[in-house]
C-alpha cells in the first residue's frame, strides 16, 4: 500500500475501533484516518463511504476535506460530500455548495440542493422538540425532519403548520421518535450495531385546494413525505396522505383554521403506519 493511501478495510477498521470505544484516546487519530481516505483513496466508493462516515464521526479537518471533495472526479463522491456538509450544519460551506449547484450530475445537484436547504433556510428544517422526554432504550427508529415546505405556493405559514403537524404525529410513539439532535452514548452504540436506525423526512404540502363534493364545495389538503435512510441518504419510500372538510366561510382567519386542521389530518394519515413501514425497510 502506498504511503498515505488507505484501503477500504482500513477505513472500516478505523471506524469500528473508534465506535467500539476500544481506542477512546485515539478517536481523533481514527477520524483523521477517515479524512485521509476521503482525500487520498484511489477507490471512488471508498472516498464516498469516507465522506458519509464523517457525518457520524465528525473531525475538525472534515469540512475542508468535504469542500474539496465537491470537486471530486466521481459524482457519487461529490454527492456524498454535499450531503455530509448539510448533516454537519456547516454554514461556512454555503458558498462552496452554491458553487456546485450547477454540477453536471443530477444526483449531485439534488444533494447540494438538500444541503443548502438545511443550511440557508433553518426555518424549514426546524428542530422539533418531542412532547415529552423520550426513552431511547425503547426506540428502534429516529426520524430527523428535513426540508418540509409548502411545495405548491411556498406559503411560510402553511410550512410551519406542516412542521408542527409532523412533530405531533411522530411524538409519543412506541418504537419511533424524533431525533433529539445529540445522541447519548448508549444510543450511538445501538446505531452502530443496527438496533437503532435513523431516517430523514423530506417533502411537503403538495396541494391545498377547493374541490367539488356531494354536499358542496370542500377544502382538500394533500401531503407527500419522502423517507430517506441515513447516513446513506438513500430514498426508501414515499408516504402520502389527504384530508378534506367543508369549505370554510370566506375570511382569512377561518381559512387558516381550516388549513391547520386539514394539514394535521393529512400528515396523520400519511404517517399512520410509518412504524410498520420502517420495520419492513431493509
C-alpha positions in Angstrom: 0.0 0.0 0.0 1.3 3.4 -1.0 2.2 5.8 1.9 -0.7 8.0 2.8 -3.3 5.9 0.8 -5.7 3.9 2.9 -7.6 0.8 1.8 -11.3 0.2 2.3 -10.7 -2.4 5.1 -8.5 0.2 6.8 -11.4 2.6 6.9 -13.8 0.1 8.3 -11.3 -1.0 10.9 -10.7 2.6 12.0 -14.5 3.2 12.2 -15.1 0.1 14.2 -12.3 0.7 16.6 -13.5 4.2 17.2 -17.1 3.2 17.5 -16.3 0.4 20.0 -14.5 2.7 22.4 -11.6 0.3 22.5 -9.3 3.1 21.4 -11.1 6.0 23.0 -7.9 8.1 23.4 -7.2 7.7 19.7 -10.6 8.8 18.4 -9.1 11.9 16.7 -6.4 9.7 15.1 -9.1 7.4 13.7 -11.2 10.3 12.4 -8.1 11.8 10.8 -7.6 8.5 9.0 -11.1 8.7 7.6 -10.3 12.2 6.3 -7.1 10.9 4.7 -9.2 8.2 3.0 -11.5 10.8 1.6 -8.6 12.8 0.3 -6.3 10.1 -0.9 -8.0 6.8 -1.6 -7.8 5.8 -5.3 -11.2 4.0 -5.0 -14.3 6.2 -5.5 -16.6 4.0 -3.4 -14.1 4.2 -0.5 -14.0 8.0 -0.8 -17.7 8.2 -0.9 -18.1 6.0 2.2 -15.5 8.1 4.0 -17.5 11.2 3.2 -20.7 9.7 4.6 -18.8 8.3 7.7 -17.8 11.8 8.6 -21.4 12.7 9.3 -21.3 10.2 12.2 -17.7 10.8 13.3 -17.0 14.5 12.6 -13.5 15.7 12.6 -12.0 19.2 12.8 -10.5 18.5 9.4 -13.7 17.2 7.9 -15.3 20.4 6.5 -12.2 21.4 4.4 -11.9 17.9 3.1 -15.6 17.7 2.2 -15.5 21.0 0.5 -12.6 19.8 -1.6 -14.5 16.6 -2.4 -17.2 18.7 -4.0 -14.7 18.8 -6.9 -14.0 15.1 -6.9 -13.9 13.5 -10.4 -16.6 11.0 -9.4 -20.2 12.1 -9.0 -21.0 9.7 -6.1 -18.2 11.2 -4.0 -19.4 14.8 -4.8 -22.9 13.9 -3.8 -21.8 12.2 -0.5 -19.6 15.3 0.4 -22.6 17.6 -0.2 -24.9 15.5 1.9 -22.5 15.3 4.8 -21.8 19.1 4.7 -25.6 19.5 5.2 -25.7 17.0 8.0 -22.8 18.8 9.8 -24.7 22.1 9.6 -21.5 23.7 8.4 -22.7 27.2 7.4 -19.1 28.0 6.3 -19.7 25.7 3.4 -22.6 27.5 1.9 -20.5 29.3 -0.7 -18.8 26.1 -1.8 -22.1 24.3 -2.1 -23.6 27.2 -4.1 -20.7 26.9 -6.5 -21.7 23.3 -7.0 -25.3 24.0 -7.6 -24.8 23.5 -11.4 -23.0 20.2 -11.1 -23.4 18.2 -14.4 -24.7 15.2 -12.4 -28.4 15.3 -11.3 -27.7 13.3 -8.1 -25.1 15.8 -7.0 -27.4 18.7 -7.8 -30.1 17.1 -5.6 -27.6 16.6 -2.7 -26.4 20.2 -3.0 -30.0 21.5 -3.0 -30.9 19.5 0.1 -27.7 20.6 1.9 -28.4 24.3 1.1 -32.0 23.8 2.2 -30.7 22.8 5.6 -28.1 25.5 5.9 -29.8 28.5 4.2 -33.3 28.0 5.4 -33.2 26.9 9.1 -36.8 27.7 9.5 -37.7 25.0 7.0 -35.6 22.4 8.8 -36.8 23.3 12.3 -35.6 21.4 15.3 -38.6 19.5 16.6 -39.0 19.0 20.4 -40.8 15.9 21.5 -44.0 16.4 23.5 -42.3 14.6 26.4 -38.9 13.2 27.1 -38.2 10.0 25.0 -36.8 6.9 26.5 -34.5 6.0 23.6 -33.9 2.5 25.0 -37.3 1.5 23.6 -37.0 3.3 20.3 -36.0 1.5 17.2 -36.2 4.4 14.7 -35.3 8.0 14.9 -36.6 10.5 12.4 -34.8 13.7 11.6 -37.2 16.2 9.9 -35.6 17.6 6.8 -36.9 20.2 4.4 -40.7 20.3 4.9 -42.4 23.1 3.0 -45.5 24.2 1.0 -44.5 22.9 -2.4 -47.4 24.5 -4.3 -47.1 28.1 -3.2 -44.2 28.4 -0.8 -46.5 29.7 1.9 -44.5 30.1 5.1 -47.5 29.8 7.4 -48.6 26.5 5.8 -45.0 25.3 6.1 -45.0 26.0 9.8 -48.3 24.2 10.2 -46.8 21.2 8.3 -43.7 21.0 10.5 -45.8 21.3 13.7 -48.1 18.5 12.4 -45.1 16.2 11.6 -43.7 16.8 15.1 -47.1 16.0 16.7 -47.6 12.9 14.5 -44.3 11.4 15.5 -44.4 12.2 19.2 -45.3 9.6 21.8 -44.9 6.6 19.6 -43.8 3.2 20.9 -40.8 2.5 18.6 -40.3 5.7 16.7 -39.2 9.2 17.9 -37.9 12.5 16.7 -34.2 12.7 16.5 -33.1 14.6 19.7 -30.1 16.3 17.9 -27.4 14.8 20.1 -27.4 11.1 20.8 -26.3 9.7 24.2 -23.5 7.1 24.1 -25.9 4.2 24.5 -28.0 5.3 21.5 -24.8 5.7 19.5 -23.8 2.2 20.3 -27.2 0.9 19.2 -27.0 2.8 16.0 -23.7 1.2 15.2 -24.9 -2.3 15.9 -28.1 -1.7 13.8 -30.7 -1.9 16.6 -31.4 1.8 16.2 -31.8 3.3 12.8 -32.0 6.9 11.6 -34.2 8.3 8.8 -34.8 11.8 7.4 -38.2 13.0 6.4 -38.5 15.4 3.5 -41.4 16.5 1.3 -44.3 18.8 1.9 -47.7 20.1 1.3 -48.5 19.3 -2.4 -51.9 21.0 -2.7 -54.4 23.0 -0.7 -57.4 23.5 -3.0 -61.2 23.7 -3.1 -62.8 20.7 -4.8 -66.4 19.8 -5.5 -68.2 17.4 -3.2 -71.6 15.8 -2.9 -72.6 18.2 -0.2 -71.0 21.3 -1.6 -67.5 22.6 -2.1 -64.8 21.2 0.1 -61.3 22.2 1.0 -58.7 19.5 0.5 -55.1 19.1 1.6 -52.6 16.7 0.2 -49.2 15.9 1.6 -46.3 13.8 0.3 -43.5 12.8 2.6 -40.2 11.2 1.4 -38.4 8.8 3.8 -34.6 8.9 3.4 -32.3 6.3 5.2 -29.3 7.9 6.9 -26.4 8.1 6.6 -26.7 6.6 3.1 -29.0 9.4 2.0 -31.0 6.8 0.0 -34.7 7.3 -0.6 -36.6 4.3 0.7 -40.1 5.3 0.1 -42.9 7.9 0.0 -45.9 8.3 2.2 -48.9 10.3 1.1 -52.0 11.5 3.0 -55.0 13.7 2.3 -57.9 15.2 4.2 -60.9 17.3 3.3 -63.7 19.2 5.1 -66.5 21.6 4.1 -65.0 24.8 2.6 -64.9 27.5 5.3 -66.8 30.7 5.1 -64.8 33.5 3.4 -62.3 35.1 5.7 -58.5 34.7 6.3 -58.9 33.6 10.0 -61.4 30.9 9.1 -59.3 29.8 6.1 -56.2 29.4 8.3 -58.1 27.4 11.0 -59.3 25.1 8.3 -55.9 24.7 6.8 -54.3 23.9 10.2 -56.9 21.2 10.8 -56.5 19.7 7.3 -52.7 19.7 7.3 -52.6 18.0 10.7 -55.2 15.4 9.5 -53.3 14.8 6.2 -50.0 14.3 8.0 -51.6 11.9 10.5 -53.0 9.9 7.5 -49.6 9.8 5.8 -47.7 8.7 9.0 -50.4 6.4 10.4 -48.4 3.2 9.6 -44.9 4.7 9.5 -43.6 2.4 12.2 -44.6 -0.7 10.3 -43.2 0.8 7.2 -39.8 1.4 8.7 -39.8 -2.0 10.3 -40.1 -3.5 6.9 -37.4 -1.3 5.3 -34.2 -3.4 4.6 
